[in-house]
Amino acid sequence: MRLRHRAALALSGLLLGTGLAWPQVAAAGAARPAATAEIIGQFNMAGGNSEHGGTGDEAADALVRSVKDRRPAFMTLQETCADWVARLKSQLADYSVAFHPVQQRAGGPNSTCVHPSDFGNGVLVRNDLGFADPDHPDIHPLQSPPDFEQREMQCLRSPSRALAVCTAHLTVGNDGKHLRARRHEASVAQGILATEYAGYTHFLGGDLNDDPLSGATDNFYALGYGRGAHGEFKEVGSPCRNDIKPGFLIVAPWPVWT
């Protein structure tokens, strides 16, 4: 996982859930793997960020170039925009892109990007992997407080491969109300993944707006990580590679927990 610094500590990364076996995977930022591996990716497109959200198709076109170069099996997206998704679809004939906007508040209008386009999350999938009806993803509300932006988890399934790919963008903020909201959203997401997608190999990519040792992400990490983890997921691209363990590696100039 990679920490990306935004208005608050924001963890943006991919987690691999339990389920049936799936081919070896490599995170999109890693060294190019062996030919038998499938590359997967996670990208916050920053459509709600004033620095990047108003620059036309710059973010969308950068993603198009990366997808054409790396040929990932799938990518999870947050803070994307309806017009950017249309751009991706027009440039990537071998891929489908799911998108769903989020509401500004319960029952309110859709949130918008810095430019005039609906703001939400997406999943990009390669067409040969059997994902069912990408234009109609599963949408799971995460029970955000009514006056908050209504965060949700969006998932696509490939029944033929017993594979599910989900994306989530949790509430940001470090005061008590926002922390409680984010922990609840994470708990709701993990409950859905454990029940709705039982028997599937499932992946979660997201902007979790927190760090790996937080009470929110405890909901996702597998028990073996220790420190309060009580979920079922392991990291993709962990500094401990494929191991699940509570220790840490010293990576100068700071320690990195696994």
ABEGO torsion letter per residue (X at the ends): XBBBBBABBBBBBBBBBBEBBBBBBBBAABBBBBAABBBBBBBBAGAABAAAAAAEAAAAAAAAAAAAAAGBABBBBBGBBAAAAAAAAAABAABBBBBBBBBABBGBBBBBBABBBBBBBBBBBBAAAGBBGAABBBBBBAGBBAABBBBBBBBBBBAAAGBBBBBBBBBBEABAAAAAAAAAAAAAAAAAAAAAABGBBBBBBBBAGBBAABAAAAAABBAAAEGGBABABBBBGBAAEABBBABBBBBOABBBBX
